[in-house]
Amino acid sequence: MHIPSGNALDNPGINNPSTAEGPLAYGYTPAVARHFGAHPNPEATGTGRVVRVDRTLLLVAVADGLLHLPYPLTGDQPVTGDWVWIGPNRAGARQILAVLPRRSELSRKRAFEDSSAEQVLAANMDTVGVVVPVDRPLTHNRLERTLVAVWDSGATPLVIITKADLAQADDVVGKVILQAAGVDVVTTSAGNCSGIDELMSRIPARGTIVLLGPSGAGKSTLINALVGREVQQTGEVRSGDFKGKHTTTARELVPLSNGTVLMDTPGVRGFGLFDAGEGLGGMFGDVEELAAGCRFADCSHGTEPGCAVRDAIDRGVLEERRWNSYLKMQRELEALARRSDVAAQRAYHREWQQKVVSAGKSQRSAEREAYERGSRNAGKGRNRKR
């Protein structure tokens, strides 16, 4: 398919988003047109949506096709799924003038231990399908962590079980339903196309769904089944460690004939949370409700009397694994906040310094007391000898 370079302006003077044409195949709806209208740009001549982000250029869908456009020199950097205003540059070619505020945003912490930077994976999606294959052991912590990020994104989470034709899916489905309480679960098999219609019924009309999961989870195969033809390459999965080849190398929008837009993503190995406090509450609402029922407001959920959390764990109502997972993610978010907030980081270090100083003083006091006690005992012994 020939993709124009953006050197021609076929629809100049389109400033009114209520009458402007947009990329209908890529989710342009009256609601999106109103969103453009709420954020006007007087220099714009059209609207577009970012289909794929490459190293040097952006693939952008506009009313008359697809364009390769350079990154904007100022303002926010676009990501896949962004809606953008298009207008002419000095040479008359089309360029991105502005990125519209995102209605939803899926992000994670960049993959560096000490990093506090955000990596935005996708924008303006209605649903995020968390893909869970049945041909490998279910990783509970990974599922919980991913769902926390999805809840925080502003989109609706959906768990999609894949490869149901390769293994017994009932056990995995049962575990996932318990783990992802409040989230719809759909079981699919791209091999025999089972569950595809049900999956499509869970996506809003002309909405956008992002598929998120590890390499080899069957995302590309699922997209091919939804599209009805092979638009994404698929690869083999190693039987020893269940790792798949990264057949998807970039996040890209794929339109369906019914107006739905899919976004495939490269396999995500880890999911560092970024500013996902609301998502944590959405995923672990039952845990936070239990913690709020403790007798003491500052309960550490250890040995205090009246601890609702420990009571629930002892009675088997709350899994200790789930409680530990919640604590781990809570600590991770607090550490990220400290790295992002210089004042909080300084306060944190002051607190620890005070503890160290106090502990040092206590240690020295204990040693001095022991020495004095020993000196007194030695003096008493000498007196008895006389």
Salt bridges, closest charged atoms under 4 A:
ASP10 OD2 - ARG94 NH2 3.81
ASP54 OD1 - ARG52 NE 3.05
ASP64 OD2 - ARG94 NH2 3.31
ASP82 OD1 - ARG102 NE 2.83
GLU105 OE1 - ARG102 NH1 2.81
ASP135 OD1 - ARG136 NE 3.58
ASP135 OD2 - LYS163 NZ 3.25
GLU144 OE2 - ARG321 NH2 2.82
GLU144 OE2 - ARG322 NH1 3.42
ASP171 OD2 - LYS175 NZ 3.46
ASP184 OD2 - ARG202 NH1 3.39
GLU198 OE2 - ARG202 NH2 2.76
ASP241 OD2 - ARG238 NH2 2.81
GLU252 OE2 - ARG52 NH1 3.38
ASP286 OD1 - ARG322 NH2 2.85
ASP311 OD2 - ARG315 NE 2.82
GLU319 OE1 - ARG321 NH2 3.98
GLU320 OE2 - ARG310 NH2 3.46
GLU332 OE1 - ARG145 NH1 2.72
GLU351 OE2 - LYS355 NZ 3.57
GLU369 OE2 - ARG373 NH2 3.13
